[in-house]
């Protein structure tokens, strides 16, 4: 089930830039530095080997808090800080039980799973449009691993 809030069509039309690839074939994604409790949650996140038909790739530096798929890369970082622009009145996109906050502005856009005990950030290059399809595929892993915050907290 997909529940929509806010400007879903606009949010999904805006996508994030691909992560840069390193010379060794790994995708360069800077790991976040969460607290110990958040790190434990993120380390339990069981991500798919394929996402939107793309194979999983190594990340550099190697980290249990980052993941990438395809070329150009779809990138994921778990345990990122709360998005600075996120406000109680922010427009969220709810897809299969996960609330996503699209970073405002021109593309690239980063989608961050919010209202969870760890923030999960996903970048989706334009080649994988619509970005919502990627978020749909990630929702089960996030729901199974990262508990929701109490009602009303984002």
C-alpha positions as CSV (number, residue, x, y, z in Angstrom):
1,X,0.0,0.0,0.0
2,X,1.3,3.4,-0.9
3,X,0.0,6.4,1.2
4,X,0.8,9.8,-0.1
5,X,1.3,13.1,1.8
6,X,2.4,16.3,0.2
7,X,3.7,16.7,-3.3
8,X,4.5,13.1,-4.1
9,X,4.8,13.7,-7.8
10,X,7.2,16.6,-7.3
11,X,9.2,14.8,-4.7
12,X,9.6,11.6,-6.7
13,X,10.5,13.6,-9.8
14,X,13.5,15.1,-7.9
15,X,16.3,12.5,-7.5
16,X,19.7,12.5,-6.0
17,X,23.0,12.6,-7.9
18,X,24.9,9.3,-8.2
19,X,27.7,8.6,-5.8
20,X,31.2,8.8,-7.2
21,X,33.0,5.6,-8.0
22,X,36.5,4.9,-6.8
23,X,39.3,3.5,-8.9
24,X,38.9,0.1,-7.3
25,X,35.3,-0.3,-8.4
26,X,33.9,0.5,-5.0
27,X,31.4,3.4,-4.6
28,X,32.7,6.3,-2.5
29,X,30.1,6.9,0.2
30,X,31.1,8.7,3.4
31,X,29.9,6.7,6.4
32,X,28.0,8.6,9.1
33,X,29.1,8.7,12.7
34,X,26.0,7.8,14.8
35,X,25.9,7.0,18.5
36,X,26.4,3.4,19.6
37,X,22.6,2.6,19.8
38,X,21.9,3.9,16.3
39,X,25.0,2.1,15.0
40,X,23.7,-1.2,16.4
41,X,20.3,-0.7,14.7
42,X,22.0,0.2,11.4
43,X,24.3,-2.8,11.5
44,X,21.2,-5.0,11.8
45,X,19.7,-3.6,8.6
46,X,19.5,-6.5,6.1
47,X,19.6,-4.9,2.7
48,X,18.9,-6.7,-0.5
49,X,21.6,-8.0,-2.9
50,X,19.6,-6.5,-5.8
51,X,17.7,-3.2,-5.7
52,X,15.6,-2.0,-8.6
53,X,17.3,-4.8,-10.7
54,X,20.8,-3.6,-9.8
55,X,23.5,-5.7,-8.1
56,X,24.9,-4.6,-4.8
57,X,28.4,-3.0,-4.9
58,X,31.2,-2.5,-2.5
59,X,31.5,0.9,-0.8
60,X,34.6,2.9,0.1
61,X,35.5,3.3,2.8
62,X,34.1,0.0,3.7
63,X,31.3,0.4,6.3
64,X,28.3,-1.6,7.7
65,X,26.5,1.8,7.6
66,X,26.6,2.3,3.8
67,X,25.5,0.4,0.7
68,X,25.3,0.9,-3.0
69,X,23.7,-0.8,-6.0
70,X,24.2,-0.4,-9.8
71,X,26.1,2.0,-12.0
72,X,25.5,4.9,-11.6
73,X,25.1,4.0,-8.0
74,X,22.0,4.1,-5.8
75,X,23.6,5.0,-2.4
76,X,22.4,4.4,1.1
77,X,23.7,5.6,4.5
78,X,22.2,4.5,7.8
79,X,22.6,6.5,11.0
80,X,22.8,10.0,9.4
81,X,21.9,13.0,11.4
82,X,18.3,14.4,11.3
83,X,18.0,16.5,8.1
84,X,18.5,20.1,9.0
85,X,15.5,21.2,6.9
86,X,13.1,18.7,8.5
87,X,10.3,20.5,10.4
88,X,7.1,19.2,12.0
89,X,5.2,20.8,9.1
90,X,7.5,19.3,6.4
91,X,5.9,17.5,3.5
92,X,6.6,13.8,3.8
93,X,6.0,11.0,1.3
94,X,4.7,7.8,3.0
95,X,5.5,4.6,1.0
96,X,4.6,1.2,2.4
97,X,4.7,2.4,6.0
98,X,7.9,4.4,5.8
99,X,7.9,8.2,5.9
100,X,10.4,9.8,3.5
101,X,11.6,13.4,3.6
102,X,12.9,14.7,0.2
103,X,15.5,17.3,0.7
104,X,14.2,20.6,-0.7
105,X,15.7,22.3,-3.7
106,X,16.8,21.4,-7.2
107,X,18.0,17.9,-8.0
108,X,19.9,16.1,-6.7
109,X,17.5,15.2,-4.0
110,X,18.2,12.9,-1.1
111,X,15.4,11.0,0.5
112,X,15.7,10.3,4.2
113,X,13.5,7.8,6.1
114,X,12.3,9.7,9.1
115,X,10.1,9.0,12.2
116,X,12.4,6.0,12.9
117,X,15.0,5.5,15.7
118,X,17.7,5.8,13.0
119,X,17.6,8.1,9.9
120,X,18.3,6.3,6.6
121,X,19.4,8.4,3.7
122,X,19.0,7.2,0.0
123,X,20.2,8.8,-3.2
124,X,18.7,7.7,-6.5
125,X,20.2,8.7,-9.8
126,X,17.8,9.9,-12.6
127,X,18.5,6.6,-14.5
128,X,16.3,4.8,-11.9
129,X,13.2,7.0,-12.2
130,X,10.8,6.9,-10.6
131,X,12.7,7.1,-7.3
132,X,9.6,5.8,-5.4
133,X,10.2,2.3,-6.8
134,X,13.6,2.2,-5.1
135,X,12.0,3.4,-1.8
136,X,9.3,0.8,-2.1
137,X,11.9,-2.0,-2.3
138,X,13.8,-0.7,0.7
139,X,10.8,-0.2,3.0
140,X,10.5,-3.9,4.2
141,X,14.2,-3.9,5.4
142,X,13.7,-0.6,7.2
143,X,10.4,-1.6,8.8
144,X,11.9,-4.9,10.0
145,X,15.0,-3.4,11.6
146,X,14.6,0.3,12.5
147,X,11.7,0.8,15.0
148,X,9.4,3.7,14.7
149,X,9.7,6.7,17.0
150,X,6.7,7.5,19.2
151,X,3.7,8.9,17.4
152,X,4.2,12.5,16.3
153,X,8.0,12.5,16.4
154,X,10.0,12.8,13.2
